[in-house]
Amino acid sequence: MNAPCAIQHPRVSPENLGDPATFQRLLAQEKVPVPAFLKPAPAAGLGDADLAVDRYFSADFHRREMAGMWPRVWQFVGRDEAIPNAGDHLVYDIGDRSVIVMRGEDGVVRGFGNSCLHRGIALRPEGGHVEQLRCPFHGFTWDLAGAMKSLPCSWDFKHLEPARQDLPQVRVETWAGFIFINFDKDAEPLQSWLGVMPAHFADYGLDRATTLLHVRKRIPCNWKLAQEAFFESFHVRATHPHIMTFTDDVDSQYDVFSDNVARCITPMSIASPNLSGVTEAEVMRDCIAASGRMSDANGAAHQLPAGMTAREYIGEMNREAYAAASGVDLSQATLAELQDAILYSAFPNFQIWAGYCGNIVYRAIPDGQNPESCIYDVMVLGRHKAGEVRPAAPAVHWLSDDEPFSSAPELGALGPVLDQDMRNLPHMTRGLKASLTGVVTLASYQELRIRAHHHTLDKYLAD
């Protein structure tokens, strides 16, 4: 595991730092055509109102979310390669609801309510593989398409209509190998819900994506706090100082495209304005060693050629490695798409890094009915070559409550960074409860995604 790089450079006074136009200036230096979607989105116009602190711990607010929002939104359940064969399934729990997402004999993925139609016992305690769905209490069974297969003592159930004994289903739709469910039969299609994302990700080969790792952990905070920890980058100075040598944190670009979709772009392989005196060689070394998502992790093995910037070197390193892994010519890829932190979010709780490889996926799910706990997932996607069989997804690595993310070796340098974020979250809950103002005050620009998230949430709660 890569150890965080020690900061040995003078820090600059932070009060007047930050230039959202920096990323566009970097795009102007690209030697290949720049996709139009990397340009800034129009101003969102969401205002500067404060947020009430009880959104993050109130049991009543949690109940309102469970009643007014979660039953009506598209929710990311898992990756297609996690259930490749008939009978493979995932169990997705949200509040008191539970859904079995299963691949049928016909290859179709369906979502069944995880409840026996007889006495209501959960049909599956967790994901896995079955030949049929069988009630563990009395043995009622359904086939992989949810049709009633066997009804014990059927003579005693003459009052039932056979056609109504199939398992009820929720909507299931997919995008780029991601499986989503929605409890609302009248919800707009997933592709429409995702807005600009399918078009923005069209060239990134997600049809050949494969899960490289999947780590899950219970976090003692509200699900929104866990989500919002990755909604802005200007916390890097205080929370992740060791990545400032290669992360241009306060110069990030923030975009809101719709009620559902927003984005943050943080330039990488560029030293933070918070530091002075960082050399290009140090930027290159530290980015390779400590970013956690470049094509190599041994910074000491690389030497920056004279006259070349760290951004150019790492971009070309990634271009070569990603092209070899995917079997795709990436000569048209921008340096930005090969290395920058281009992080999209789809309401309410799906986040994915754009680019040609190393796509990190985040998801926070409420932990049952506890407003001060959530289940947090981190995945990383790679690529396989066209024509090759997609590798099986790795098993989910469930960390215990007292295990840090850095104890998962597959996360590499990402583990310590995640731990730094997670250490803040319990203290945020404590501080929010202790607030004497009763409100959270947000930055107008750098915390735009947080404001947009609550703006959309309020629309559901107002109905």
C-alpha positions as CSV (number, residue, x, y, z in Angstrom):
1,M,0.0,0.0,0.0
2,N,1.3,3.4,-0.9
3,A,1.9,5.7,2.1
4,P,0.7,9.3,1.8
5,C,3.4,11.7,0.7
6,A,4.7,14.1,3.3
7,I,4.1,17.8,2.6
8,Q,7.4,19.7,2.7
9,H,6.4,22.9,0.9
10,P,5.3,26.3,2.2
11,R,1.6,26.8,2.4
12,V,0.0,29.9,0.8
13,S,-2.6,31.9,2.8
14,P,-5.9,30.4,1.5
15,E,-8.2,33.5,1.7
16,N,-7.9,34.6,-1.9
17,L,-7.1,31.3,-3.7
18,G,-9.3,29.7,-6.4
19,D,-10.0,30.2,-10.0
20,P,-12.8,28.2,-11.7
21,A,-11.5,29.2,-15.1
22,T,-8.3,27.2,-14.6
23,F,-9.7,23.9,-16.1
24,Q,-10.8,25.7,-19.3
25,R,-7.3,27.1,-19.7
26,L,-5.9,23.6,-19.4
27,L,-8.3,22.5,-22.1
28,A,-7.1,25.2,-24.4
29,Q,-3.6,23.6,-24.2
30,E,-4.9,20.2,-25.4
31,K,-3.5,18.9,-28.7
32,V,-6.6,16.9,-29.7
33,P,-10.2,18.2,-30.1
34,V,-11.9,18.9,-26.8
35,P,-15.4,17.4,-26.3
36,A,-18.0,20.2,-26.0
37,F,-19.4,18.7,-22.8
38,L,-16.3,19.6,-20.9
39,K,-17.3,23.3,-21.2
40,P,-19.0,24.8,-18.2
41,A,-22.8,24.4,-17.8
42,P,-25.0,27.5,-17.6
43,A,-25.3,29.0,-14.1
44,A,-27.8,27.1,-12.1
45,G,-29.3,30.0,-10.2
46,L,-30.0,28.1,-7.0
47,G,-29.5,31.1,-4.6
48,D,-27.5,31.2,-1.3
49,A,-30.1,30.1,1.3
50,D,-28.9,28.2,4.3
51,L,-29.9,24.6,5.1
52,A,-31.5,23.5,8.3
53,V,-29.1,21.2,10.3
54,D,-31.9,18.7,11.2
55,R,-31.9,17.4,7.6
56,Y,-28.8,15.4,8.7
57,F,-30.1,13.7,11.9
58,S,-33.8,14.2,12.3
59,A,-35.9,11.0,12.5
60,D,-38.9,12.9,11.1
61,F,-36.9,14.2,8.2
62,H,-35.7,10.7,7.5
63,R,-39.3,9.4,7.5
64,R,-40.3,12.1,5.0
65,E,-37.4,11.0,2.7
66,M,-38.5,7.4,3.0
67,A,-42.1,8.2,2.2
68,G,-41.7,11.0,-0.3
69,M,-38.4,10.5,-2.1
70,W,-36.9,7.0,-2.1
71,P,-40.0,5.2,-3.5
72,R,-40.0,7.6,-6.5
73,V,-36.3,7.7,-7.7
74,W,-34.0,5.5,-9.7
75,Q,-31.6,3.8,-7.4
76,F,-28.3,2.1,-8.3
77,V,-28.3,-1.6,-7.2
78,G,-25.2,-3.1,-8.7
79,R,-23.2,-4.0,-11.8
80,D,-24.4,-6.4,-14.5
81,E,-21.3,-8.5,-14.2
82,A,-22.2,-9.3,-10.6
83,I,-25.1,-11.4,-11.8
84,P,-23.9,-13.0,-15.1
85,N,-25.9,-16.3,-14.9
86,A,-29.5,-17.3,-14.5
87,G,-30.3,-17.5,-10.8
88,D,-27.6,-15.0,-9.8
89,H,-29.1,-12.2,-7.8
90,L,-28.5,-9.2,-5.5
91,V,-30.5,-8.2,-2.5
92,Y,-31.1,-4.4,-2.3
93,D,-32.4,-2.9,1.0
94,I,-33.6,0.7,1.3
95,G,-35.3,1.6,4.6
96,D,-37.9,-1.2,5.2
97,R,-38.1,-2.1,1.6
98,S,-36.1,-5.1,0.1
99,V,-35.8,-6.2,-3.5
100,I,-34.3,-9.3,-5.1
101,V,-32.6,-8.3,-8.4
102,M,-32.3,-11.5,-10.3
103,R,-31.3,-12.7,-13.8
104,G,-33.8,-15.1,-15.3
105,E,-33.3,-18.1,-17.6
106,D,-34.1,-15.7,-20.5
107,G,-31.3,-13.4,-19.5
108,V,-33.7,-10.6,-18.3
109,V,-32.9,-8.9,-15.0
110,R,-36.0,-8.5,-12.9
111,G,-36.7,-7.0,-9.4
112,F,-39.0,-8.9,-7.0
113,G,-40.3,-7.8,-3.7
114,N,-38.3,-9.8,-1.1
115,S,-41.4,-11.1,0.7
116,C,-43.3,-14.3,0.5
117,L,-46.9,-13.9,-0.6
118,H,-48.0,-16.3,2.1
119,R,-46.8,-15.1,5.5
120,G,-44.4,-12.4,4.4
121,I,-41.0,-13.9,5.3
122,A,-38.0,-12.5,3.4
123,L,-37.3,-15.0,0.5
124,R,-33.6,-14.2,0.4
125,P,-31.4,-13.0,3.2
126,E,-28.6,-11.9,0.8
127,G,-27.4,-12.1,-2.7
128,G,-26.0,-15.3,-4.3
129,H,-27.3,-18.0,-6.7
130,V,-30.4,-20.1,-6.6
131,E,-32.3,-22.4,-9.0
132,Q,-35.6,-21.1,-7.8
133,L,-37.0,-18.8,-5.1
134,R,-38.2,-20.8,-2.2
135,C,-39.8,-19.6,1.0
136,P,-37.7,-20.8,3.9
137,F,-40.9,-21.0,6.2
138,H,-43.4,-23.2,4.3
139,G,-41.6,-24.0,1.0
140,F,-43.7,-21.9,-1.5
141,T,-41.6,-21.6,-4.6
142,W,-41.3,-19.4,-7.6
143,D,-39.3,-19.7,-10.8
144,L,-36.6,-17.3,-11.8
145,A,-39.1,-15.1,-13.7
146,G,-41.2,-14.8,-10.5
147,A,-44.0,-17.1,-11.6
148,M,-45.6,-19.4,-8.9
149,K,-44.1,-22.8,-9.2
150,S,-45.3,-24.8,-6.2
151,L,-47.9,-24.1,-3.6
152,P,-47.9,-26.6,-0.7
153,C,-51.3,-27.9,0.3
154,S,-52.9,-26.2,-2.7
155,W,-56.2,-27.7,-1.7
156,D,-56.3,-25.2,1.2
157,F,-55.8,-22.2,-1.0
158,K,-58.7,-22.5,-3.4
159,H,-59.6,-18.9,-2.6
160,L,-56.5,-17.6,-4.3
161,E,-56.4,-16.6,-7.9
162,P,-53.4,-18.5,-9.5
163,A,-52.7,-15.6,-11.9
164,R,-52.2,-13.3,-8.9
165,Q,-49.6,-15.4,-7.1
166,D,-46.6,-14.4,-9.2
167,L,-44.1,-12.2,-7.3
168,P,-44.8,-8.5,-7.6
169,Q,-42.0,-6.6,-9.4
170,V,-40.4,-3.2,-9.4
171,R,-39.0,-1.5,-12.5
172,V,-35.5,-2.5,-13.5
173,E,-33.5,-0.6,-16.2
174,T,-29.8,-0.5,-17.0
175,W,-27.3,1.9,-18.3
176,A,-23.7,1.0,-19.2
177,G,-23.8,-2.1,-17.1
178,F,-25.3,-0.4,-14.1
179,I,-28.5,-1.9,-12.8
180,F,-31.1,0.5,-11.3
181,I,-34.5,-0.1,-9.7
182,N,-37.5,2.2,-9.2
183,F,-40.6,1.5,-7.1
184,D,-42.6,4.1,-9.1
185,K,-44.3,2.5,-12.0
186,D,-44.9,5.9,-13.6
187,A,-41.4,7.3,-13.2
188,E,-39.6,8.6,-16.2
189,P,-37.3,6.2,-18.0
190,L,-33.8,5.8,-16.6
191,Q,-32.1,7.1,-19.7
192,S,-34.1,10.3,-19.4
193,W,-33.4,10.5,-15.6
194,L,-29.7,10.4,-16.3
195,G,-29.9,13.4,-18.5
196,V,-26.6,14.3,-20.1
197,M,-24.7,11.4,-18.6
198,P,-25.2,8.7,-21.4
199,A,-24.0,11.2,-24.0
200,H,-21.1,12.4,-21.9
201,F,-19.9,8.8,-21.2
202,A,-20.5,7.5,-24.7
203,D,-16.8,7.2,-25.6
204,Y,-15.5,5.7,-22.4
205,G,-16.2,2.1,-23.2
206,L,-18.4,1.3,-20.2
207,D,-20.0,-1.5,-22.3
208,R,-16.7,-3.2,-21.7
209,A,-16.3,-2.1,-18.1
210,T,-15.6,-4.7,-15.4
211,T,-15.5,-4.3,-11.6
212,L,-12.0,-4.4,-10.3
213,L,-12.9,-4.0,-6.6
214,H,-15.9,-3.4,-4.4
215,V,-15.5,-2.4,-0.8
216,R,-18.5,-1.7,1.6
217,K,-18.6,-0.2,5.1
218,R,-21.1,1.1,7.6
219,I,-20.5,4.8,8.3
220,P,-21.9,6.5,11.5
221,C,-23.5,9.5,9.7
222,N,-26.5,10.4,7.6
223,W,-26.3,9.2,4.0
224,K,-26.3,12.8,2.7
225,L,-23.2,13.7,4.7
226,A,-21.4,10.7,3.2
227,Q,-22.5,11.7,-0.3
228,E,-21.6,15.3,0.1
229,A,-18.1,14.5,1.3
230,F,-17.3,14.0,-2.4
231,F,-19.4,16.9,-3.8
232,E,-16.6,19.5,-3.5
233,S,-12.8,19.5,-3.6
234,F,-11.9,22.6,-1.6
235,H,-11.7,20.4,1.6
236,V,-8.4,19.0,0.4
237,R,-6.2,21.5,2.2
238,A,-7.6,20.6,5.6
239,T,-8.6,16.9,5.1
240,H,-6.2,15.5,2.4
241,P,-3.0,17.7,2.6
242,H,-0.8,14.9,1.3
243,I,-2.5,15.1,-2.2
244,M,-2.0,18.8,-2.7
245,T,1.2,18.3,-4.6
246,F,-0.8,17.0,-7.5
247,T,-4.4,18.1,-7.0
248,D,-5.6,21.5,-8.1
249,D,-8.3,21.5,-5.5
250,V,-9.6,25.1,-5.3
251,D,-9.6,25.6,-9.0
252,S,-12.2,23.0,-9.7
253,Q,-15.1,23.5,-12.1
254,Y,-18.6,22.8,-10.8
255,D,-21.6,22.2,-13.1
256,V,-25.3,21.5,-12.6
257,F,-27.0,20.1,-15.7
258,S,-30.5,19.3,-14.3
259,D,-32.4,18.4,-11.2
260,N,-30.7,15.0,-11.2
261,V,-27.2,15.4,-12.7
262,A,-24.3,17.6,-11.5
263,R,-20.5,17.4,-11.9
264,C,-17.2,18.5,-10.4
265,I,-14.0,18.6,-12.4
266,T,-10.7,18.8,-10.4
267,P,-7.5,19.0,-12.5
268,M,-4.9,16.5,-11.5
269,S,-1.1,16.4,-12.1
270,I,-1.2,20.1,-11.1
271,A,0.0,21.4,-7.8
272,S,-2.6,23.0,-5.5
273,P,-2.4,26.8,-5.3
274,N,-2.3,26.2,-1.6
275,L,1.4,25.2,-1.9
276,S,4.4,27.0,-3.3
277,G,7.6,25.7,-4.7
278,V,6.4,22.3,-5.9
279,T,8.4,21.0,-8.9
280,E,7.0,19.2,-11.9
281,A,9.0,16.1,-10.9
282,E,7.4,16.1,-7.5
283,V,4.0,16.5,-9.0
284,M,4.6,13.5,-11.3
285,R,6.0,11.3,-8.6
286,D,3.4,12.0,-6.0
287,C,0.5,11.8,-8.4
288,I,1.6,8.3,-9.6
289,A,2.2,7.1,-6.1
290,A,-0.7,8.6,-4.1
291,S,-3.6,9.3,-6.4
292,G,-4.8,5.7,-6.3
293,R,-6.2,5.7,-9.9
294,M,-3.3,6.1,-12.3
295,S,-2.1,3.2,-14.5
296,D,1.0,2.8,-12.4
297,A,1.6,3.3,-8.6
298,N,5.4,3.4,-8.4
299,G,6.3,7.0,-8.7
300,A,9.9,6.4,-8.0
301,A,10.2,4.3,-11.1
302,H,9.5,7.3,-13.4
303,Q,11.7,10.2,-14.4
304,L,10.2,13.3,-16.0
305,P,11.8,14.1,-19.3
306,A,13.2,17.6,-19.7
307,G,10.7,20.1,-21.1
308,M,7.7,17.9,-20.3
309,T,5.1,18.7,-17.7
310,A,3.8,16.2,-15.1
311,R,0.4,16.5,-16.7
312,E,1.7,15.6,-20.1
313,Y,3.7,12.7,-18.8
314,I,1.0,11.1,-16.7
315,G,-1.6,11.6,-19.5
316,E,0.6,9.9,-22.0
317,M,1.4,7.1,-19.5
318,N,-2.2,6.5,-19.0
319,R,-3.1,6.7,-22.7
320,E,-0.6,3.9,-23.5
321,A,-1.7,1.7,-20.6
322,Y,-5.4,2.1,-21.0
323,A,-5.2,1.5,-24.7
324,A,-3.3,-1.7,-24.1
325,A,-5.8,-2.9,-21.5
326,S,-8.9,-2.1,-23.6
327,G,-7.6,-2.8,-27.1
328,V,-8.9,0.6,-28.2
329,D,-7.1,3.5,-29.9
330,L,-7.1,6.4,-27.5
331,S,-5.1,8.9,-29.6
332,Q,-8.2,11.2,-29.6
333,A,-8.5,11.2,-25.7
334,T,-7.7,14.5,-24.0
335,L,-5.2,14.7,-21.1
336,A,-8.2,15.7,-18.9
337,E,-10.2,12.5,-19.7
338,L,-7.1,10.4,-19.0
339,Q,-6.3,11.7,-15.5
340,D,-8.6,14.4,-14.1
341,A,-11.1,13.9,-11.3
342,I,-14.3,14.3,-13.4
343,L,-17.0,13.3,-11.0
344,Y,-20.7,13.1,-12.0
345,S,-23.6,12.6,-9.6
346,A,-27.1,11.3,-10.4
347,F,-29.7,12.0,-7.8
348,P,-30.1,10.8,-5.1
349,N,-27.0,8.7,-4.4
350,F,-25.0,7.6,-7.4
351,Q,-21.6,9.0,-8.2
352,I,-19.1,8.0,-10.9
353,W,-15.8,9.3,-12.2
354,A,-15.7,9.9,-16.0
355,G,-12.8,8.8,-18.2
356,Y,-11.3,5.8,-20.0
357,C,-10.4,3.7,-17.0
358,G,-10.1,3.7,-13.2
359,N,-13.7,4.9,-12.9
360,I,-14.5,5.2,-9.1
361,V,-18.1,4.7,-8.1
362,Y,-19.6,5.9,-4.8
363,R,-22.9,5.1,-3.3
364,A,-24.4,5.9,0.2
365,I,-27.6,4.1,1.3
366,P,-29.6,4.9,4.5
367,D,-28.9,2.2,7.1
368,G,-32.5,1.0,7.6
369,Q,-34.4,3.6,9.7
370,N,-31.4,5.0,11.4
371,P,-30.9,8.6,10.2
372,E,-27.4,8.7,11.7
373,S,-26.0,5.7,9.9
374,C,-25.5,4.7,6.2
375,I,-23.9,1.9,4.1
376,Y,-21.2,3.2,1.9
377,D,-19.9,1.4,-1.2
378,V,-16.8,2.1,-3.2
379,M,-16.1,0.4,-6.6
380,V,-13.5,0.8,-9.2
381,L,-14.1,-0.1,-12.9
382,G,-11.5,-1.2,-15.5
383,R,-12.0,-2.5,-19.0
384,H,-11.7,-5.7,-20.9
385,K,-11.0,-6.0,-24.6
386,A,-13.9,-6.4,-27.1
387,G,-14.6,-10.1,-27.8
388,E,-13.1,-11.2,-24.5
389,V,-15.4,-12.7,-21.8
390,R,-16.1,-10.2,-19.1
391,P,-14.3,-11.2,-15.9
392,A,-16.5,-12.1,-13.0
393,A,-17.1,-9.4,-10.5
394,P,-15.1,-9.8,-7.2
395,A,-17.0,-10.5,-4.0
396,V,-18.0,-7.4,-2.0
397,H,-15.4,-6.8,0.7
398,W,-17.5,-5.9,3.8
399,L,-15.4,-4.1,6.3
400,S,-16.4,-4.3,10.0
401,D,-17.3,-1.1,11.8
402,D,-13.9,-0.8,13.3
403,E,-11.9,-1.6,10.1
404,P,-10.6,1.4,8.2
405,F,-10.8,1.6,4.4
406,S,-7.0,1.4,4.4
407,S,-7.3,-2.2,5.7
408,A,-8.7,-3.2,2.3
409,P,-5.5,-3.8,0.3
410,E,-7.3,-3.7,-3.0
411,L,-8.0,0.0,-2.5
412,G,-4.3,0.9,-2.5
413,A,-3.7,4.6,-2.1
414,L,-7.4,5.3,-2.1
415,G,-7.8,3.7,1.3
416,P,-6.1,6.3,3.3
417,V,-7.8,9.1,1.4
418,L,-11.2,7.6,2.1
419,D,-10.3,7.2,5.8
420,Q,-9.5,10.9,6.0
421,D,-13.0,11.7,4.6
422,M,-14.7,9.3,6.9
423,R,-13.0,10.5,10.0
424,N,-14.8,13.9,9.5
425,L,-18.3,12.5,9.3
426,P,-19.1,11.4,12.9
427,H,-17.8,14.8,14.1
428,M,-20.0,16.5,11.5
429,T,-23.1,14.9,13.1
430,R,-22.0,16.0,16.5
431,G,-21.3,19.5,15.4
432,L,-24.6,19.8,13.5
433,K,-26.5,18.8,16.6
434,A,-24.5,21.3,18.7
435,S,-25.1,24.1,16.2
436,L,-26.4,27.3,17.9
437,T,-27.5,28.8,14.6
438,G,-29.5,25.7,13.4
439,V,-28.3,26.1,9.8
440,V,-25.6,25.1,7.4
441,T,-24.1,27.9,5.3
442,L,-22.8,26.9,1.8
443,A,-20.3,28.5,-0.6
444,S,-22.1,29.9,-3.6
445,Y,-20.0,28.1,-6.2
446,Q,-17.8,25.4,-4.8
447,E,-20.7,23.8,-2.9
448,L,-23.1,24.2,-5.7
449,R,-23.6,20.4,-6.0
450,I,-24.7,20.2,-2.3
451,R,-27.2,23.0,-2.8
452,A,-28.5,21.3,-6.0
453,H,-28.9,18.0,-4.2
454,H,-31.1,19.5,-1.5
455,H,-33.0,21.6,-4.1
456,T,-34.1,18.4,-5.8
457,L,-34.8,16.6,-2.5
458,D,-37.1,19.4,-1.5
459,K,-39.1,19.0,-4.6
460,Y,-40.0,15.5,-3.6
461,L,-40.7,16.4,0.0
462,A,-43.0,19.2,-1.1
463,D,-45.3,17.0,-3.2
